[in-house]
Amino acid sequence: MGMRRVAVLAAGGTGGHLFPAQALAEALVARGWVTVLMSDIRARDYGRDFPAAEMLVIPSSTLTPGKPWRVPGQLTRLLRGFLVARRAILARQPAVVAGFGGYPSLPPLLAAQALRVPTLVHEQNAVMGRANRLLARKARAIATSFPKVAGLPAGGAARTVFTGNPVRRAVIEAAKRWATAYDPPEGVGETFEILVFGGSQGARFLSDIMPPALAALPAAVKRALRVTQQCRPEDLQRVARAYGEAGIVAELKDFFDDMPQRMARAHLVIARAGASTVAELAIMARPAILVPLPHALDNDQLRNAEAFSRAGAGWVMPQAAITAEKLAAFLTRLRFDRARLMAAHEAAAALARPDAAERLADVVEALAAGRVPRREET
């Protein structure tokens, strides 16, 4: 492996951290780089399509605030991860180590910083996560998904580049084919497509609230409704039964492997507000009702949703304020307001950063060449 052409990408093992890392890996591999992924065991499920020469599982641990008795064990595990990552970095001699947040990114980036290998931190959310806040202090560059990000370290602005959130190639390709073909119905009898998904943590509430909300819609709206919903496996039967009793046509699965196509077919998306979700909604130019995960650390989902909503691309509904009746009333108004849906579609398209992966790859190459990337005007 040539010294100048190896990049280590370190990320937590959930889609929110791994998908942007995968998008960067795709861009770097196309430029002739070799990529190595460092993550936790969960990446074996999410990272099947990750174009890495190697995937290394690095020991790591969260640091649980308010539970001091756990700290010694957690620190021991992080130290073990640091030593494993340090050995791996010394053996592979990467030009750059890029971190995408989540505690599994801590040991590789701390090891790289101790070895004086240039590090880059990419923050997906509108507020900096805890692991990234710690790592950003010594990172050569900080890349952000939003023009304004809360929680940057003191003096960090000069090292910060707004790239957007890299989106996997499959989503970019789907967007090229379908994103502009957005045509919400005008007449009562025309089909209205709703897509509902909640991610690994957030699907349960949507499985609870959506069936009664859609059951409360006027009969004419219900008849022409088509619902696609991602549910947790244990919720599939009860949600299917509830939709069946309400006379609503619904396709339910615990995982859709063709999500970009389904997003393209939707007239409206109802989802959580993870950073990858918001980035993909913008790329696909789809209006959305966003229900931020209420117990997300640092309220990152609320900030992501507010940024999307401020741009006019969608609507934020805090979970604590939602009732089936309120959601049904809002959906009924929206169903018959084609101009409002079209305006949100155009606002979402304006937020899209389809070149985010290429821009982030430019940052990696600048660091590899010994330059600190110039902050772009946004």
C-alpha positions in Angstrom: 0.0 0.0 0.0 1.5 3.3 -1.1 2.0 5.6 1.9 0.3 8.6 0.3 -2.8 6.7 -0.9 -4.2 5.0 2.2 -7.0 6.6 4.2 -8.4 5.1 7.4 -12.1 5.9 8.0 -13.3 5.5 11.6 -17.0 5.6 12.4 -19.6 4.4 14.8 -21.4 1.2 13.7 -24.8 2.8 12.8 -26.0 3.9 9.4 -25.9 7.6 10.4 -22.1 7.4 10.9 -21.3 4.6 8.3 -23.2 5.9 5.3 -21.3 9.2 4.9 -18.0 7.3 5.6 -19.0 4.9 2.8 -19.8 7.8 0.4 -16.3 9.2 1.1 -14.8 5.8 0.6 -16.5 5.4 -2.8 -15.2 8.8 -3.9 -11.6 8.1 -2.7 -11.5 4.6 -4.3 -12.5 6.2 -7.6 -9.5 8.5 -7.2 -7.1 5.5 -6.6 -7.0 5.5 -2.8 -7.1 2.4 -0.6 -9.5 2.7 2.3 -9.5 0.9 5.6 -12.7 1.0 7.8 -12.3 1.0 11.6 -15.6 0.5 13.5 -17.4 -1.7 15.9 -19.0 -5.1 15.3 -22.3 -3.6 14.0 -20.5 -2.4 10.9 -20.6 -6.0 9.6 -24.3 -5.6 9.0 -24.4 -1.9 7.8 -21.1 -2.0 6.0 -21.8 -4.8 3.5 -21.4 -2.4 0.5 -18.5 -0.5 2.0 -15.6 -0.4 -0.5 -12.8 -0.9 2.1 -9.8 -3.1 1.5 -10.1 -4.1 5.2 -12.6 -3.7 8.0 -11.1 -3.7 11.5 -13.2 -4.0 14.6 -11.7 -1.7 17.2 -12.6 -2.0 21.0 -14.4 1.1 22.2 -17.0 2.2 24.8 -19.4 5.0 25.4 -18.7 7.2 28.5 -21.9 7.2 30.5 -22.6 10.5 32.3 -24.0 10.0 35.8 -22.8 6.4 36.2 -19.3 6.8 37.6 -19.0 3.2 38.6 -18.9 2.3 34.9 -16.1 4.7 34.0 -13.1 2.5 34.9 -14.2 -0.4 32.7 -15.1 2.0 29.9 -11.7 3.8 30.1 -10.0 0.4 30.1 -11.8 -0.6 26.9 -11.0 2.7 25.2 -7.4 2.3 26.1 -7.4 -1.2 24.6 -9.0 0.3 21.5 -6.3 3.0 21.4 -3.5 0.4 21.5 -5.1 -1.8 18.8 -5.8 1.2 16.5 -2.2 2.5 17.1 -0.7 -0.8 16.0 -3.0 -0.9 12.9 -2.2 2.7 11.9 1.6 2.1 12.3 1.3 -1.1 10.1 -0.8 0.6 7.4 0.9 4.1 7.3 -2.3 6.1 6.2 -1.9 9.6 4.9 -5.1 10.7 6.6 -7.4 9.3 9.3 -11.0 10.6 9.0 -13.6 10.2 11.8 -17.3 10.3 11.4 -18.5 10.4 15.0 -19.7 7.8 17.4 -17.5 6.4 20.2 -15.9 3.8 18.0 -14.2 6.7 16.2 -12.4 7.8 19.4 -9.6 5.2 19.6 -8.5 5.4 16.0 -8.4 9.2 15.9 -6.8 9.6 19.2 -4.1 7.1 18.1 -3.6 9.0 14.8 -3.3 12.3 16.6 -0.7 10.8 19.0 1.2 9.5 16.0 0.9 13.0 14.3 -1.1 11.6 11.3 -3.4 14.3 9.9 -6.9 13.8 11.1 -10.2 15.1 9.8 -13.5 15.1 11.7 -16.8 15.1 9.8 -19.9 16.2 11.7 -23.2 15.0 10.2 -25.5 16.9 12.5 -26.3 20.6 13.1 -24.8 20.2 16.6 -21.4 18.6 17.2 -21.6 15.1 18.8 -19.6 14.4 22.0 -16.9 12.2 20.4 -16.4 14.7 17.6 -16.2 17.6 20.1 -13.4 15.9 21.9 -11.5 14.9 18.6 -12.1 18.3 16.9 -9.7 20.1 19.2 -6.6 18.5 17.6 -8.1 17.7 14.2 -6.4 19.4 11.2 -9.8 20.0 9.6 -13.4 19.8 10.6 -16.0 19.2 7.9 -19.7 19.9 8.4 -23.0 18.9 6.9 -24.7 22.2 7.7 -23.5 25.8 7.1 -23.9 26.5 10.8 -23.0 24.0 13.4 -23.2 24.4 17.2 -20.5 23.1 19.5 -17.4 23.8 17.5 -14.2 24.0 19.6 -12.7 27.3 20.4 -10.7 28.5 17.5 -12.2 25.7 15.3 -13.9 27.9 12.8 -10.7 28.5 10.8 -10.3 24.8 10.3 -13.9 24.2 9.4 -15.1 23.5 5.9 -18.8 23.1 4.9 -19.0 20.1 2.6 -22.5 18.9 3.1 -23.3 15.3 4.3 -21.9 12.7 1.8 -24.6 10.5 0.5 -24.1 6.9 -0.9 -23.8 6.5 -4.7 -27.0 4.5 -4.8 -29.0 7.5 -3.5 -27.3 9.9 -5.9 -28.0 7.6 -8.9 -31.7 7.2 -7.8 -31.9 11.0 -7.4 -30.6 11.5 -11.0 -33.4 9.3 -12.3 -36.3 10.3 -10.1 -35.8 13.4 -7.9 -37.2 15.9 -10.4 -40.3 13.7 -11.2 -42.3 15.0 -8.3 -46.0 15.3 -9.0 -48.4 15.4 -6.0 -52.0 14.6 -6.9 -54.7 17.3 -7.4 -57.9 15.3 -7.6 -59.4 13.4 -4.6 -59.3 10.0 -6.4 -55.6 10.2 -7.4 -53.2 8.1 -5.4 -51.2 9.8 -2.6 -48.0 8.0 -1.5 -46.7 8.3 2.0 -43.4 6.7 3.1 -42.8 6.2 6.8 -39.5 5.1 8.4 -37.8 5.5 11.8 -34.3 4.1 11.7 -33.0 1.6 14.2 -34.0 3.5 17.3 -37.0 5.5 16.2 -39.5 3.1 14.4 -41.6 2.1 17.5 -43.3 5.5 18.0 -44.2 5.8 14.3 -45.6 2.3 14.4 -47.8 3.4 17.4 -49.0 6.8 16.0 -49.3 6.3 12.2 -52.1 3.7 12.1 -54.6 5.7 14.3 -53.6 8.9 12.6 -54.2 7.6 9.1 -57.4 5.8 10.2 -58.7 9.2 11.3 -58.4 10.6 7.8 -61.5 11.4 5.7 -62.8 8.3 3.8 -62.0 9.9 0.4 -58.4 10.5 1.4 -58.0 7.0 2.9 -59.3 5.3 -0.3 -56.5 6.8 -2.4 -53.8 6.4 0.1 -50.8 4.1 -0.4 -48.5 3.7 2.6 -45.0 2.2 2.7 -43.7 1.8 6.3 -40.5 0.4 7.9 -41.3 -1.2 11.2 -39.4 -3.2 13.8 -39.9 -6.9 13.2 -41.9 -7.3 16.4 -44.3 -4.6 15.4 -45.1 -5.8 11.8 -48.1 -7.9 12.6 -50.0 -5.4 14.8 -49.3 -2.5 12.4 -50.5 -4.6 9.4 -53.7 -5.5 11.4 -54.4 -1.9 12.3 -54.0 -0.7 8.7 -56.1 -3.6 7.5 -58.9 -2.7 9.9 -58.8 0.9 8.7 -59.0 -0.2 5.0 -55.6 1.4 4.2 -53.3 -0.2 1.6 -49.9 -0.5 3.2 -46.6 -2.3 2.4 -44.7 -3.0 5.6 -41.2 -4.5 6.1 -38.5 -4.3 8.7 -35.9 -3.4 6.0 -36.3 -2.0 2.5 -33.2 -2.5 0.3 -34.7 -0.2 -2.3 -35.3 2.8 -0.1 -34.1 5.4 -2.6 -36.7 4.2 -5.2 -39.4 4.2 -2.5 -38.4 7.8 -1.5 -38.7 8.8 -5.1 -42.2 7.5 -5.4 -43.4 9.2 -2.2 -45.3 12.4 -2.2 -44.6 12.9 1.5 -42.1 11.3 3.8 -42.7 11.0 7.6 -39.4 10.1 9.4 -37.0 10.8 12.2 -34.4 13.5 11.7 -31.1 11.7 11.6 -28.4 13.5 9.6 -28.3 10.9 6.8 -32.1 11.0 6.5 -32.2 14.8 6.2 -29.3 14.7 3.6 -31.1 12.0 1.5 -34.4 13.8 1.7 -32.7 16.9 0.2 -30.9 14.8 -2.5 -34.3 13.2 -3.4 -36.1 16.5 -3.1 -38.9 15.1 -1.0 -41.0 17.1 1.5 -41.1 15.6 4.9 -42.7 15.7 8.3 -39.8 15.2 10.7 -40.4 13.8 14.2 -37.0 14.2 16.0 -36.0 11.4 18.3 -36.7 13.0 21.7 -33.9 11.3 23.7 -31.2 11.9 21.1 -27.9 13.1 22.7 -27.4 16.9 22.4 -30.9 17.1 20.7 -29.1 16.7 17.4 -32.2 15.5 15.6 -34.2 18.5 16.7 -31.5 20.8 15.3 -31.4 18.9 12.0 -35.2 19.0 11.6 -35.2 22.7 12.4 -32.6 23.5 9.7 -34.7 21.5 7.2 -37.9 23.2 8.2 -36.4 26.7 8.3 -35.4 26.2 4.6 -39.1 25.5 3.8 -38.4 21.8 2.9 -40.7 20.3 5.6 -42.3 20.5 9.0 -41.1 19.6 12.5 -43.5 17.8 14.9 -42.1 17.1 18.4 -43.1 13.7 19.5 -44.5 15.0 22.8 -46.9 17.2 20.9 -48.3 14.7 18.4 -51.7 13.1 18.7 -53.4 11.0 16.1 -56.1 13.7 15.6 -53.6 16.5 15.1 -51.5 14.5 12.7 -54.6 13.5 10.7 -55.8 17.1 10.5 -52.4 18.3 9.3 -52.1 15.5 6.7 -55.6 16.2 5.4 -54.7 19.9 4.8 -51.4 19.0 3.2 -53.0 16.4 0.9 -55.1 19.1 -0.7 -52.4 21.8 -0.8 -50.4 20.9 -3.9 -48.7 24.3 -4.0 -47.4 23.9 -0.5 -46.0 20.4 -1.3 -44.4 21.7 -4.5 -42.8 24.6 -2.7 -41.4 22.2 -0.1 -40.1 19.9 -2.9 -38.2 22.9 -4.4 -36.8 24.0 -1.1 -35.6 20.5 -0.4 -33.9 20.4 -3.8 -32.1 23.7 -3.0 -30.7 22.2 0.2 -29.1 19.2 -1.6 -25.3 18.8 -1.7 -24.9 16.0 -4.3 -21.2 16.7 -4.5 -20.5 16.4 -0.7 -18.5 13.2 -1.0 -16.3 14.8 -3.7 -15.8 17.9 -1.6 -14.8 15.8 1.4 -12.4 13.8 -0.8 -10.8 17.1 -1.8 -10.3 17.9 2.0 -8.6 14.5 2.5 -6.3 15.1 -0.5 -5.5 18.6 0.8 -4.5 17.2 4.2 -2.5 14.4 2.6 -0.6 17.1 0.6 0.2 18.9 3.9 -2.3 21.8 3.4 -5.2 22.8 5.6 -8.2 23.2 3.4 -9.4 26.7 2.8 -12.7 27.5 4.5 -15.3 27.9 1.8 -17.8 30.8 1.8 -21.3 29.4 2.2 
